[in-house]
Amino acid sequence: MAGIRFQGVSKRFGAVTAVDSVDLEIHDGEFFALLGP
């Protein structure tokens, strides 16, 4: 069972696409870290 689920996530900065249609699933009991600027 997914604790957190993201589907089709996109991020744009003007004309620049930084992230395009990302899917992510983090299950109960898993540890996840996302580092960025």
Residue pairs with C-beta under 8 A, 6 or more apart in sequence:
1 27
1 28
2 25
2 26
2 27
2 28
3 26
3 27
3 28
3 29
3 30
4 24
4 25
4 26
5 24
5 25
5 26
6 22
6 23
6 24
6 25
7 23
8 21
8 22
8 23
9 19
9 21
9 22
9 23
9 24
10 17
10 19
10 20
10 21
10 22
11 17
11 18
11 19
12 18
26 32
